[in-house]
């Protein structure tokens, strides 16, 4: 039960951050985005989670994955 509660609080904290948060797996796949990501980029989470971060056409992923 503790892990589920912690996960809930973690998601609440990350989703209230006004900056974009995108978590990318070691293989370059997007595994999480926060609400600010959706609002600022216009991409809904359902559309980007599971996709390669390079699908966003920015250079940040290339830098982060080096």
N, CA, C and O atoms as CSV, one atom per row, in Angstrom:
chain,resi,resn,atom,element,x,y,z
A,1,UNK,N,N,0.820,-1.209,0.000
A,1,UNK,CA,C,0.000,0.000,0.000
A,1,UNK,C,C,0.860,1.267,0.000
A,1,UNK,O,O,0.513,2.250,-0.654
A,2,UNK,N,N,1.968,1.247,0.723
A,2,UNK,CA,C,2.821,2.426,0.801
A,2,UNK,C,C,3.320,2.846,-0.581
A,2,UNK,O,O,3.343,4.035,-0.897
A,3,UNK,N,N,3.715,1.885,-1.398
A,3,UNK,CA,C,4.231,2.196,-2.739
A,3,UNK,C,C,3.159,2.854,-3.605
A,3,UNK,O,O,3.457,3.793,-4.343
A,4,UNK,N,N,1.934,2.381,-3.527
A,4,UNK,CA,C,0.838,2.979,-4.297
A,4,UNK,C,C,0.577,4.417,-3.846
A,4,UNK,O,O,0.341,5.293,-4.678
A,5,UNK,N,N,0.617,4.660,-2.548
A,5,UNK,CA,C,0.409,6.019,-2.036
A,5,UNK,C,C,1.531,6.943,-2.486
A,5,UNK,O,O,1.284,8.076,-2.899
A,6,UNK,N,N,2.760,6.457,-2.404
A,6,UNK,CA,C,3.902,7.244,-2.835
A,6,UNK,C,C,3.804,7.577,-4.315
A,6,UNK,O,O,4.099,8.703,-4.714
A,7,UNK,N,N,3.395,6.619,-5.131
A,7,UNK,CA,C,3.223,6.843,-6.564
A,7,UNK,C,C,2.180,7.923,-6.816
A,7,UNK,O,O,2.365,8.778,-7.683
A,8,UNK,N,N,1.093,7.888,-6.066
A,8,UNK,CA,C,0.026,8.886,-6.202
A,8,UNK,C,C,0.555,10.280,-5.872
A,8,UNK,O,O,0.275,11.235,-6.596
A,9,UNK,N,N,1.311,10.403,-4.793
A,9,UNK,CA,C,1.858,11.701,-4.395
A,9,UNK,C,C,2.884,12.193,-5.400
A,9,UNK,O,O,2.922,13.379,-5.728
A,10,UNK,N,N,3.717,11.280,-5.890
A,10,UNK,CA,C,4.727,11.643,-6.877
A,10,UNK,C,C,4.069,12.216,-8.120
A,10,UNK,O,O,4.490,13.258,-8.623
A,11,UNK,N,N,3.043,11.544,-8.617
A,11,UNK,CA,C,2.350,12.031,-9.808
A,11,UNK,C,C,1.681,13.378,-9.547
A,11,UNK,O,O,1.670,14.241,-10.424
A,12,UNK,N,N,1.131,13.565,-8.367
A,12,UNK,CA,C,0.502,14.842,-8.025
A,12,UNK,C,C,1.531,15.964,-8.035
A,12,UNK,O,O,1.277,17.037,-8.582
A,13,UNK,N,N,2.675,15.723,-7.440
A,13,UNK,CA,C,3.731,16.740,-7.404
A,13,UNK,C,C,4.199,17.075,-8.819
A,13,UNK,O,O,4.283,18.247,-9.185
A,14,UNK,N,N,4.499,16.062,-9.601
A,14,UNK,CA,C,5.009,16.295,-10.960
A,14,UNK,C,C,3.961,16.985,-11.828
A,14,UNK,O,O,4.305,17.833,-12.652
A,15,UNK,N,N,2.703,16.637,-11.657
A,15,UNK,CA,C,1.654,17.242,-12.483
A,15,UNK,C,C,1.321,18.672,-12.071
A,15,UNK,O,O,0.659,19.383,-12.828
A,16,UNK,N,N,1.761,19.112,-10.895
A,16,UNK,CA,C,1.519,20.506,-10.501
A,16,UNK,C,C,2.703,21.415,-10.834
A,16,UNK,O,O,2.606,22.633,-10.684
A,17,UNK,N,N,3.803,20.842,-11.278
A,17,UNK,CA,C,4.944,21.645,-11.728
A,17,UNK,C,C,4.542,22.349,-13.022
A,17,UNK,O,O,3.963,21.734,-13.918
A,18,UNK,N,N,4.848,23.621,-13.111
A,18,UNK,CA,C,4.451,24.395,-14.295
A,18,UNK,C,C,5.418,24.259,-15.461
A,18,UNK,O,O,5.145,24.742,-16.560
A,19,UNK,N,N,6.536,23.609,-15.225
A,19,UNK,CA,C,7.507,23.358,-16.283
A,19,UNK,C,C,7.242,21.995,-16.902
A,19,UNK,O,O,6.661,21.112,-16.271
A,20,UNK,N,N,7.672,21.840,-18.131
A,20,UNK,CA,C,7.514,20.569,-18.829
A,20,UNK,C,C,8.392,19.513,-18.169
A,20,UNK,O,O,9.579,19.735,-17.931
A,21,UNK,N,N,7.796,18.367,-17.877
A,21,UNK,CA,C,8.538,17.208,-17.399
A,21,UNK,C,C,8.233,16.059,-18.345
A,21,UNK,O,O,7.077,15.696,-18.566
A,22,UNK,N,N,9.304,15.495,-18.899
A,22,UNK,CA,C,9.173,14.348,-19.784
A,22,UNK,C,C,10.209,13.331,-19.335
A,22,UNK,O,O,11.399,13.638,-19.279
A,23,UNK,N,N,9.770,12.140,-19.020
A,23,UNK,CA,C,10.690,11.077,-18.615
A,23,UNK,C,C,10.848,10.132,-19.794
A,23,UNK,O,O,9.882,9.619,-20.358
A,24,UNK,N,N,12.120,9.925,-20.141
A,24,UNK,CA,C,12.461,9.102,-21.296
A,24,UNK,C,C,13.266,7.909,-20.811
A,24,UNK,O,O,14.214,8.066,-20.041
A,25,UNK,N,N,12.893,6.722,-21.260
A,25,UNK,CA,C,13.628,5.513,-20.905
A,25,UNK,C,C,14.988,5.477,-21.566
A,25,UNK,O,O,15.277,6.275,-22.457
A,26,UNK,N,N,15.816,4.556,-21.129
A,26,UNK,CA,C,17.173,4.445,-21.679
A,26,UNK,C,C,17.179,4.114,-23.166
A,26,UNK,O,O,18.179,4.330,-23.850
A,27,UNK,N,N,16.071,3.592,-23.662
A,27,UNK,CA,C,15.986,3.288,-25.096
A,27,UNK,C,C,15.439,4.459,-25.913
A,27,UNK,O,O,15.254,4.338,-27.123
A,28,UNK,N,N,15.179,5.603,-25.249
A,28,UNK,CA,C,14.692,6.783,-25.953
A,28,UNK,C,C,13.191,6.872,-26.058
A,28,UNK,O,O,12.671,7.774,-26.715
A,29,UNK,N,N,12.477,5.951,-25.423
A,29,UNK,CA,C,11.020,5.948,-25.471
A,29,UNK,C,C,10.448,6.815,-24.356
A,29,UNK,O,O,10.905,6.747,-23.215
A,30,UNK,N,N,9.456,7.622,-24.685
A,30,UNK,CA,C,8.804,8.474,-23.693
A,30,UNK,C,C,7.946,7.590,-22.791
A,30,UNK,O,O,7.096,6.840,-23.269
A,31,UNK,N,N,8.178,7.689,-21.485
A,31,UNK,CA,C,7.420,6.863,-20.545
A,31,UNK,C,C,6.464,7.675,-19.680
A,31,UNK,O,O,5.537,7.117,-19.092
A,32,UNK,N,N,6.680,8.997,-19.595
A,32,UNK,CA,C,5.794,9.836,-18.793
A,32,UNK,C,C,5.934,11.282,-19.239
A,32,UNK,O,O,7.030,11.733,-19.570
A,33,UNK,N,N,4.824,12.006,-19.247
A,33,UNK,CA,C,4.824,13.465,-19.423
A,33,UNK,C,C,3.841,14.042,-18.418
A,33,UNK,O,O,2.855,13.400,-18.057
A,34,UNK,N,N,4.120,15.264,-17.969
A,34,UNK,CA,C,3.211,15.878,-17.008
A,34,UNK,C,C,2.171,16.748,-17.718
A,34,UNK,O,O,2.188,16.892,-18.940
A,35,UNK,N,N,1.275,17.318,-16.928
A,35,UNK,CA,C,0.189,18.145,-17.477
A,35,UNK,C,C,0.728,19.379,-18.188
A,35,UNK,O,O,0.161,19.814,-19.191
A,36,UNK,N,N,1.834,19.955,-17.672
A,36,UNK,CA,C,2.431,21.128,-18.322
A,36,UNK,C,C,2.933,20.773,-19.716
A,36,UNK,O,O,2.823,21.579,-20.639
A,37,UNK,N,N,3.478,19.580,-19.873
A,37,UNK,CA,C,3.913,19.128,-21.194
A,37,UNK,C,C,2.742,19.169,-22.160
A,37,UNK,O,O,2.860,19.681,-23.273
A,38,UNK,N,N,1.610,18.627,-21.725
A,38,UNK,CA,C,0.429,18.601,-22.585
A,38,UNK,C,C,-0.039,20.013,-22.925
A,38,UNK,O,O,-0.363,20.302,-24.077
A,39,UNK,N,N,-0.074,20.887,-21.926
A,39,UNK,CA,C,-0.569,22.250,-22.136
A,39,UNK,C,C,0.364,23.068,-23.029
A,39,UNK,O,O,-0.097,23.821,-23.887
A,40,UNK,N,N,1.666,22.922,-22.827
A,40,UNK,CA,C,2.632,23.744,-23.558
A,40,UNK,C,C,2.867,23.228,-24.969
A,40,UNK,O,O,2.955,24.015,-25.912
A,41,UNK,N,N,2.969,21.906,-25.123
A,41,UNK,CA,C,3.269,21.355,-26.450
A,41,UNK,C,C,2.021,21.085,-27.280
A,41,UNK,O,O,2.076,21.060,-28.510
A,42,UNK,N,N,0.896,20.885,-26.600
A,42,UNK,CA,C,-0.326,20.543,-27.317
A,42,UNK,C,C,-0.468,19.062,-27.602
A,42,UNK,O,O,-1.478,18.633,-28.160
A,43,UNK,N,N,0.534,18.271,-27.226
A,43,UNK,CA,C,0.472,16.824,-27.410
A,43,UNK,C,C,-0.171,16.173,-26.184
A,43,UNK,O,O,0.310,16.376,-25.069
A,44,UNK,N,N,-1.230,15.408,-26.357
A,44,UNK,CA,C,-1.778,14.671,-25.206
A,44,UNK,C,C,-0.841,13.518,-24.836
A,44,UNK,O,O,-0.162,12.955,-25.695
A,45,UNK,N,N,-0.817,13.184,-23.563
A,45,UNK,CA,C,0.059,12.114,-23.076
A,45,UNK,C,C,-0.163,10.827,-23.852
A,45,UNK,O,O,0.796,10.136,-24.197
A,46,UNK,N,N,-1.412,10.500,-24.130
A,46,UNK,CA,C,-1.727,9.253,-24.824
A,46,UNK,C,C,-1.084,9.176,-26.202
A,46,UNK,O,O,-0.837,8.087,-26.719
A,47,UNK,N,N,-0.815,10.329,-26.788
A,47,UNK,CA,C,-0.251,10.367,-28.138
A,47,UNK,C,C,1.263,10.181,-28.140
A,47,UNK,O,O,1.820,9.697,-29.125
A,48,UNK,N,N,1.938,10.556,-27.054
A,48,UNK,CA,C,3.403,10.512,-27.059
A,48,UNK,C,C,4.007,9.391,-26.226
A,48,UNK,O,O,5.114,8.941,-26.519
A,49,UNK,N,N,3.308,8.930,-25.198
A,49,UNK,CA,C,3.866,7.866,-24.359
A,49,UNK,C,C,4.004,6.598,-25.198
A,49,UNK,O,O,3.075,6.165,-25.881
A,50,UNK,N,N,5.196,6.026,-25.118
A,50,UNK,CA,C,5.500,4.832,-25.903
A,50,UNK,C,C,6.175,5.143,-27.228
A,50,UNK,O,O,6.666,4.239,-27.903
A,51,UNK,N,N,6.203,6.409,-27.600
A,51,UNK,CA,C,6.855,6.820,-28.852
A,51,UNK,C,C,8.301,7.217,-28.561
A,51,UNK,O,O,8.635,7.556,-27.426
A,52,UNK,N,N,9.155,7.176,-29.577
A,52,UNK,CA,C,10.524,7.653,-29.370
A,52,UNK,C,C,10.512,9.166,-29.169
A,52,UNK,O,O,9.724,9.873,-29.797
A,53,UNK,N,N,11.379,9.659,-28.300
A,53,UNK,CA,C,11.381,11.095,-28.031
A,53,UNK,C,C,11.770,11.898,-29.269
A,53,UNK,O,O,11.450,13.084,-29.357
A,54,UNK,N,N,12.444,11.282,-30.211
A,54,UNK,CA,C,12.816,11.978,-31.440
A,54,UNK,C,C,11.587,12.346,-32.277
A,54,UNK,O,O,11.684,13.172,-33.185
A,55,UNK,N,N,10.445,11.746,-31.980
A,55,UNK,CA,C,9.210,12.066,-32.701
A,55,UNK,C,C,8.785,13.511,-32.458
A,55,UNK,O,O,7.974,14.054,-33.208
A,56,UNK,N,N,9.333,14.140,-31.407
A,56,UNK,CA,C,8.989,15.529,-31.101
A,56,UNK,C,C,9.800,16.521,-31.929
A,56,UNK,O,O,9.543,17.724,-31.889
A,57,UNK,N,N,10.774,16.020,-32.673
A,57,UNK,CA,C,11.584,16.848,-33.580
A,57,UNK,C,C,12.315,17.972,-32.859
A,57,UNK,O,O,12.357,19.106,-33.337
A,58,UNK,N,N,12.887,17.650,-31.714
A,58,UNK,CA,C,13.724,18.609,-31.016
A,58,UNK,C,C,15.077,17.953,-30.761
A,58,UNK,O,O,15.202,16.731,-30.832
A,59,UNK,N,N,16.086,18.763,-30.466
A,59,UNK,CA,C,17.421,18.206,-30.285
A,59,UNK,C,C,17.717,17.796,-28.849
A,59,UNK,O,O,18.767,17.213,-28.580
A,60,UNK,N,N,16.828,18.083,-27.942
A,60,UNK,CA,C,17.058,17.757,-26.530
A,60,UNK,C,C,17.222,16.250,-26.331
A,60,UNK,O,O,18.066,15.825,-25.542
A,61,UNK,N,N,16.439,15.448,-27.023
A,61,UNK,CA,C,16.536,13.984,-26.873
A,61,UNK,C,C,17.890,13.464,-27.320
A,61,UNK,O,O,18.476,12.596,-26.673
A,62,UNK,N,N,18.375,13.990,-28.410
A,62,UNK,CA,C,19.686,13.552,-28.900
A,62,UNK,C,C,20.773,13.884,-27.892
A,62,UNK,O,O,21.684,13.085,-27.669
A,63,UNK,N,N,20.681,15.053,-27.286
A,63,UNK,CA,C,21.662,15.458,-26.275
A,63,UNK,C,C,21.553,14.566,-25.044
A,63,UNK,O,O,22.566,14.111,-24.513
A,64,UNK,N,N,20.333,14.316,-24.592
A,64,UNK,CA,C,20.128,13.530,-23.375
A,64,UNK,C,C,20.532,12.079,-23.543
A,64,UNK,O,O,20.977,11.453,-22.581
A,65,UNK,N,N,20.391,11.530,-24.734
A,65,UNK,CA,C,20.683,10.128,-24.964
A,65,UNK,C,C,22.142,9.855,-25.278
A,65,UNK,O,O,22.540,8.695,-25.386
A,66,UNK,N,N,22.944,10.897,-25.427
A,66,UNK,CA,C,24.392,10.702,-25.698
A,66,UNK,C,C,25.122,10.198,-24.496
A,66,UNK,O,O,26.333,9.984,-24.553
